[in-house]
Amino acid sequence: MSGPVFVGVDVGTQSVKAAVFELSGACLGEASVPLALNRRAADEVEQEPEDFYRAATVAIASCVAGSGHAGDVACIAVAGQMAGILGIGPDGRAVTPYDSWLDSRCRPEVEEIAESLGDRFVELTGCPPMVAHAAKIAWWRRWRTEQYRLVTKFVVPNAFVAGRLCDLDATEAYLDTTHLHFSGLADAASATWSGELTSVIGVELAKLPRIVTPTERVGCLGVSAARDCGLLAGTPVAAGLGDTAAGALGAGMVEDGQLLDTAGTASVLALSTTAFRPDLSRTLVQMRGAVPGQWISLAYLAGGDLLRWLPRVLGDPPLDRLIEEAAACPAGRLLFVPHLGGRILPSAPEARGAWVGLDLSQTRGDLARAVLESVAFEYAGFLERTLELFPDLVPRDVRVIGGGGADALWNRIKASALGLPYVRLKRESFSCWGAAMVAAAAVGAVDDLAATALTTTAEAGRIMPDSSLQSLYDRRKGDYRAVIDLLVPPHDEVHA
């Protein structure tokens, strides 16, 4: 007789992935369905919420059919991209597009929140004012008044998909705790909506969903959704969590001092802690993890977008060829500023990119290498600030996941810039496995998420810092920061 299996879903920016797992962590089947980004302008990026549901059900149906275990699925959980928001009506169906984390039309609202609340916003939320839920909701209220009036609750992608799977109406809508920092409307430490924040920002509490833990059971598959997924009606569905939190859990980043590099559409460097310490320098975000009592201190930039942009601007060679050419070039000859669409953390939306130090001897390999090194220099700054905020922690190593985690050159560059080993892991679909563990916990099949995460994801190899590169990068970090100071002036200076 087969044992129970669990489905984890990840609603990403470019695709929805789903996978079926045993409790051992073995993946029995997986599938991926692409998503469209509606990019009407540089600052206007939306997605269709129903596409999330359609892609999720197609991916689930494909992976469970391939696994041969459709009848053994004991629970489903959905992870998803985190900083964007969408509105649902009374029936749980979308009444707005998904306002993507890549959409920056709400920058004026971000400014207003920063000016009206100052450090208090960071102290309560653990997150600097940024292009995320609070500012986006304020933008919809101001500029899309008619659609805003139709919104009963604002939700995030994973909760929207889970709601559609379970036929939840707006009274049952929810936000899980791993998203609270991005809401900009919650007291993160107490995991409650903040009357102070909602009052100042002008968001009605009635439009905010209930707050739940990731492992709470929120419903079960409805008849229509079960048919779409190729599963049994009544299959339990857990609340799920944000994709960054799911990736951290799936990678076994659950103990103090562990670091994680998520090298995806966003390049995220995160540290696992047990303390909530808001960063008033506005460099780091403090996020609740999936494990009870865990906090994740992180910062990020749009690193994955750089690797899609780079071939296009250099004549469309294959990215693999550019990486090979970069590997053949000396390190540190050029500096590159990676903030092509503005810097995310610390916020500098007016920032743009640049290569600095060009001469006639350099090739496109030098240009490509400088792009890779720029993300490493950003990470070095993130780590420096992290250790200032958490001087009691000793970083161990950096686990790396995401598409960029397969690039040996980039891993060696980042390991050398940080002075820490980079650890590759023996699995894929980290966010899906993290979501599947949450699903298992929701039905009592897992009673210790941290222990399960640690024992089910093994190392595949380590890349140690290169001593000569480390010495060079230690010197070049100062040059990089000087260039940043020149080209990315402090935000208050820009608006003086």
C-alpha positions in Angstrom: 0.0 0.0 0.0 1.4 3.4 -0.9 2.0 6.0 1.7 0.7 9.6 1.6 2.3 12.1 -0.9 2.1 15.9 -0.9 1.9 18.5 -3.6 3.8 21.7 -3.5 3.0 24.5 -5.9 5.1 27.6 -6.6 3.4 30.5 -8.4 6.4 32.4 -9.7 6.9 35.4 -11.9 7.7 33.5 -15.1 5.9 30.2 -14.5 3.9 28.0 -12.1 5.7 24.9 -10.9 4.2 21.9 -9.1 5.7 18.7 -7.7 4.7 15.6 -5.8 6.8 14.5 -2.9 7.1 11.6 -0.5 7.8 12.4 3.2 11.4 11.4 2.5 11.7 14.4 0.2 11.9 12.2 -2.9 10.2 13.9 -5.9 7.8 11.6 -7.8 6.8 14.0 -10.5 7.0 17.7 -11.4 5.7 20.1 -14.1 6.0 23.7 -15.1 3.6 25.9 -17.0 4.7 29.4 -18.3 3.1 32.6 -17.3 2.7 35.8 -19.3 3.9 39.2 -18.0 1.9 42.1 -19.3 4.6 44.8 -19.5 2.9 47.9 -20.9 5.7 50.3 -19.8 8.9 50.2 -17.8 7.0 50.8 -14.6 3.7 49.0 -15.5 3.8 45.2 -15.1 0.6 43.2 -14.5 -0.5 39.5 -14.7 -3.9 37.9 -15.0 -4.9 36.2 -11.8 -6.9 33.5 -13.6 -3.7 32.6 -15.4 -2.3 31.7 -12.0 -5.1 29.3 -11.3 -5.1 27.8 -14.8 -1.4 27.3 -14.8 -1.4 25.8 -11.2 -4.1 23.3 -12.0 -2.5 22.3 -15.3 0.9 21.8 -13.5 -0.7 19.9 -10.6 -2.6 17.6 -13.0 0.5 16.9 -15.0 2.8 16.2 -12.1 0.3 13.9 -10.3 -0.5 12.0 -13.4 3.2 11.5 -14.1 3.8 10.3 -10.5 1.2 7.6 -10.6 0.1 8.6 -7.1 -3.0 10.8 -7.7 -5.0 8.8 -5.2 -2.4 9.2 -2.5 -2.2 13.0 -2.3 -2.9 13.9 1.3 -2.6 17.7 1.1 -1.6 20.6 -1.2 0.1 23.9 -0.3 0.9 26.8 -2.6 3.8 29.2 -2.4 4.0 32.3 -4.5 5.7 35.6 -5.4 5.3 37.9 -2.5 5.4 41.7 -3.0 2.6 42.1 -5.4 -1.2 42.3 -4.7 -4.6 41.7 -6.3 -8.2 42.4 -5.4 -11.0 39.9 -5.1 -14.7 40.4 -4.9 -17.2 38.7 -2.6 -17.1 35.4 -4.4 -13.3 35.2 -4.2 -12.8 35.9 -7.9 -10.3 38.6 -9.1 -11.7 42.1 -9.8 -8.2 43.6 -10.5 -5.2 42.4 -12.4 -2.3 41.2 -10.3 -0.2 44.3 -9.6 3.3 42.7 -9.9 6.3 43.3 -7.7 7.9 44.5 -10.9 5.3 47.2 -11.2 6.6 50.5 -9.8 3.7 52.9 -10.5 3.2 53.4 -6.8 6.5 55.1 -6.1 4.8 58.4 -5.2 2.8 56.5 -2.6 6.0 54.9 -1.3 7.4 58.4 -0.8 4.3 59.5 1.1 4.4 56.5 3.4 8.1 57.1 4.1 7.5 60.8 4.8 4.5 60.3 7.0 5.8 57.4 9.1 9.6 57.5 9.0 11.4 55.0 11.2 8.1 54.0 12.8 7.1 52.1 9.6 10.3 50.1 9.7 10.0 49.4 13.5 6.5 47.9 13.1 6.8 46.1 9.7 10.5 45.1 9.7 10.6 46.3 6.1 11.5 49.7 4.6 8.8 51.5 2.7 8.9 50.0 -0.8 7.0 49.0 -3.8 4.8 46.4 -2.1 1.2 45.9 -0.7 0.6 49.1 1.3 1.7 51.5 -1.5 0.0 49.5 -4.2 -3.3 49.5 -2.3 -2.9 53.2 -1.8 -2.3 53.6 -5.6 -5.4 51.6 -6.5 -7.5 53.7 -4.1 -6.2 56.9 -5.7 -5.9 56.1 -9.4 -8.3 53.2 -10.0 -11.2 54.3 -7.9 -13.9 52.3 -9.5 -12.0 49.0 -9.5 -10.9 49.7 -5.9 -14.5 50.0 -4.8 -15.1 46.5 -6.2 -12.4 45.0 -4.0 -13.7 43.1 -1.0 -10.3 41.8 0.1 -6.7 42.3 -1.2 -4.8 39.0 -1.4 -1.5 37.6 -2.7 -1.0 35.0 -5.5 -0.6 31.9 -3.3 -3.7 32.7 -1.3 -5.7 33.5 -4.5 -4.8 30.2 -6.0 -5.6 28.3 -2.8 -8.9 30.2 -2.5 -9.8 29.2 -6.1 -8.9 25.5 -5.4 -11.1 25.5 -2.3 -13.9 27.8 -3.6 -13.3 30.2 -0.7 -15.3 33.4 -0.7 -13.9 36.7 0.5 -14.9 36.1 4.1 -12.4 33.2 4.1 -9.6 35.1 2.4 -6.3 35.1 4.2 -2.6 36.3 4.2 -0.1 33.9 5.8 2.5 35.3 8.2 5.5 35.0 5.9 4.0 37.8 3.8 3.4 40.3 6.7 6.6 42.4 6.2 5.6 43.1 2.6 2.0 44.1 3.6 3.3 47.3 5.1 0.2 47.3 7.2 1.0 44.8 10.0 2.8 44.8 13.3 5.2 42.0 12.3 6.3 41.1 15.8 2.7 40.4 17.0 1.4 39.1 13.6 -1.6 41.4 13.7 -2.9 44.2 11.5 -1.7 47.6 12.8 -4.4 50.2 13.4 -1.7 52.8 13.4 -0.4 51.9 10.0 -3.8 51.4 8.3 -5.0 54.8 9.8 -2.0 56.8 8.6 -1.8 55.1 5.1 -5.6 55.2 4.7 -6.4 51.5 4.1 -9.6 50.2 5.4 -9.2 47.2 7.7 -12.2 45.7 6.2 -10.3 45.2 2.9 -7.6 43.2 4.6 -7.8 39.4 4.9 -7.4 37.3 8.1 -3.8 36.4 9.1 -3.0 32.7 9.4 0.1 30.5 9.8 1.4 28.7 6.7 0.4 25.3 8.1 -3.2 26.1 8.8 -5.7 24.1 6.8 -7.8 26.7 4.9 -10.1 24.3 3.0 -10.3 21.4 0.6 -10.4 20.9 -3.1 -13.8 21.7 -4.6 -15.4 19.5 -7.2 -14.4 21.7 -10.1 -10.9 22.3 -8.9 -10.4 18.6 -8.2 -11.4 17.7 -11.7 -9.0 20.4 -13.1 -6.2 19.0 -10.9 -6.9 15.3 -11.5 -7.3 14.7 -7.7 -10.0 13.7 -5.3 -12.5 16.3 -4.2 -12.1 17.0 -0.5 -8.3 16.8 -0.6 -7.0 19.2 2.2 -5.3 22.5 1.2 -2.9 24.3 3.5 -2.5 28.1 3.7 1.0 28.0 2.1 3.6 30.7 2.2 5.7 33.1 0.2 8.2 31.7 -2.3 11.3 33.1 -0.5 10.2 31.4 2.7 9.3 28.2 0.9 12.7 28.2 -0.8 14.5 28.7 2.5 12.6 25.8 4.0 13.1 23.5 1.0 16.9 24.3 1.1 17.1 23.4 4.8 18.0 27.0 5.7 16.4 26.8 9.1 19.1 27.3 11.8 20.8 30.4 13.1 23.7 31.6 11.0 22.7 29.7 7.8 22.7 31.9 4.6 20.8 31.3 1.4 21.3 32.8 -2.0 18.2 32.6 -4.2 19.6 33.2 -7.6 16.3 33.6 -9.5 14.4 36.5 -11.1 15.3 38.4 -7.9 18.7 37.7 -6.4 18.1 37.3 -2.7 20.7 36.9 0.1 19.1 35.8 3.4 20.2 34.9 6.9 18.3 32.7 9.3 17.9 34.1 12.8 15.5 33.8 15.8 15.4 37.6 16.4 13.3 40.4 15.0 15.7 43.3 14.5 14.3 46.0 12.2 17.0 47.7 10.1 16.7 51.4 10.3 19.3 51.8 7.6 16.6 50.4 5.3 18.9 47.9 3.7 17.5 44.6 5.2 14.0 43.2 5.4 13.0 41.1 8.4 10.6 38.3 7.3 9.0 35.5 9.3 10.1 32.1 8.2 8.0 28.9 7.9 9.5 27.4 11.0 7.8 28.7 14.2 10.1 31.4 15.8 12.3 31.8 12.7 13.1 35.2 11.2 14.9 35.7 7.9 16.9 38.8 7.4 17.3 39.5 3.7 18.0 42.0 0.9 17.7 41.6 -2.8 18.1 43.1 -6.3 16.9 42.1 -9.8 19.8 39.9 -10.6 17.9 37.4 -12.8 16.7 40.3 -15.0 20.3 41.2 -15.6 21.0 37.8 -17.2 18.0 38.1 -19.5 19.0 41.7 -20.5 22.8 41.0 -21.0 22.6 38.8 -24.1 20.1 41.1 -25.7 22.3 44.2 -25.3 25.4 42.3 -26.5 24.0 41.0 -29.7 22.0 37.9 -28.6 24.7 35.3 -28.1 23.7 32.3 -25.9 24.1 33.2 -22.2 26.2 30.0 -21.8 28.7 31.4 -24.3 28.8 34.8 -22.5 29.6 33.0 -19.2 32.4 31.0 -20.9 33.9 34.3 -22.3 33.5 35.9 -18.8 35.4 33.0 -17.2 38.3 33.5 -19.6 38.6 37.2 -18.7 40.6 38.6 -15.7 38.6 39.4 -12.7 37.7 42.9 -11.6 38.8 44.8 -14.8 35.5 46.6 -15.0 32.8 47.7 -12.6 29.1 47.5 -13.3 26.2 49.1 -11.5 23.3 46.7 -11.7 20.4 48.9 -10.9 18.9 49.2 -14.4 15.4 49.9 -13.1 16.3 51.6 -9.8 17.9 50.1 -6.7 15.5 48.1 -4.5 17.4 48.1 -1.2 18.3 50.6 0.1 15.7 52.3 -2.0 16.9 54.5 -4.8 14.3 54.3 -7.6 16.1 56.9 -9.7 19.2 54.8 -9.9 20.3 53.4 -13.2 23.1 51.1 -14.4 26.5 51.7 -15.9 29.8 50.0 -16.9 32.7 52.0 -15.4 36.4 51.7 -16.5 35.9 50.8 -20.2 38.9 50.9 -22.5 39.7 49.6 -26.0 41.2 46.3 -24.9 38.0 45.0 -23.3 35.6 42.5 -24.8 32.1 41.4 -24.2 33.4 38.8 -21.8 34.7 41.6 -19.6 31.3 43.2 -19.8 29.6 40.0 -18.8 32.0 39.3 -16.0 31.5 42.7 -14.5 27.7 42.0 -14.4 28.2 38.8 -12.5 30.7 40.5 -10.1 28.2 43.4 -9.5 25.7 41.1 -7.8 28.5 39.6 -5.7 29.5 43.2 -4.6 25.9 43.9 -3.7 25.8 40.7 -1.7 29.0 41.7 0.1 27.3 45.0 1.2 24.2 43.1 2.3 26.3 40.7 4.4 28.3 43.5 6.0 25.0 45.2 7.1 23.6 41.8 8.3 26.6 41.2 10.6 26.3 44.7 12.0 22.7 44.0 12.9 23.4 40.5 14.1 26.9 40.6 15.6 26.2 37.6 17.8 25.8 35.3 14.7 28.7 33.6 12.9 27.8 32.9 9.2 28.5 29.3 8.3 28.1 29.0 4.5 25.7 30.0 1.7 23.3 27.5 0.3 22.4 28.4 -3.3 19.2 27.7 -5.1 17.5 29.1 -8.2 18.5 29.0 -11.9 21.7 31.0 -11.3 22.8 28.5 -8.6 23.9 26.1 -11.4 26.5 28.5 -12.6 29.9 27.5 -11.2 31.7 30.7 -12.2 29.0 32.9 -10.5 29.1 30.8 -7.4 32.9 31.1 -7.2 32.7 34.8 -7.7 30.1 35.2 -5.0 31.9 32.8 -2.6 35.1 34.8 -3.0 33.4 38.2 -2.6 31.7 37.0 0.6 34.6 34.9 1.9 32.2 32.0 2.6 31.8 28.5 1.0 28.9 28.1 -1.5 26.9 24.9 -1.1 25.0 23.3 -3.9 22.2 20.9 -2.9 20.9 17.6 -4.1 17.5 18.6 -5.3 15.6 20.9 -7.5 12.1 22.5 -6.9 13.1 23.9 -3.5 10.1 26.1 -3.2 7.8 23.3 -4.2 9.4 21.0 -1.6 9.1 23.7 1.0 5.4 24.1 0.2 5.0 20.3 0.3 6.5 20.1 3.8 4.0 22.8 4.9 1.2 20.6 3.4 2.5 17.6 5.3 2.6 19.6 8.6 -0.9 20.8 8.0 -2.3 17.3 8.2 0.0 16.1 11.0 2.4 14.0 8.8 5.3 16.3 9.9 5.6 17.6 13.4 9.0 19.3 13.2 9.5 21.4 10.0 13.1 22.3 10.8 14.3 18.7 11.4 12.5 17.5 8.3 14.1 20.3 6.2 17.6 19.5 7.5 17.4 15.8 7.0 15.8 15.7 3.5 18.1 18.1 1.5 21.7 16.9 1.3 24.8 18.7 -0.1 25.9 18.1 -3.7 29.2 19.9 -3.4 31.0 23.0 -2.1 32.7 25.8 -3.9 35.3 27.4 -1.6 36.4 31.0 -1.8 39.4 31.5 -4.2 42.1 33.2 -2.0 43.5 35.3 -4.9 40.0 36.4 -6.0 39.0 37.1 -2.4 42.0 39.4 -2.0 41.2 41.2 -5.3 37.5 41.6 -4.5 38.3 42.9 -1.0 40.2 45.8 -2.7 37.6 46.3 -5.5 34.7 46.5 -3.0 35.9 50.0 -2.0 36.0 51.0 -5.7 32.5 49.6 -6.3 31.1 51.5 -3.3 32.7 54.7 -4.5 31.1 54.3 -7.9 27.7 53.5 -6.2 28.1 56.7 -4.1 28.7 58.7 -7.3 26.0 57.2 -9.5 23.4 56.3 -6.9 23.1 59.4 -4.5 21.3 59.0 -1.2 17.5 59.1 -1.6 17.1 62.2 0.5 19.7 64.0 -1.6 17.8 63.3 -4.8 14.7 64.9 -3.4 16.3 67.8 -1.6 
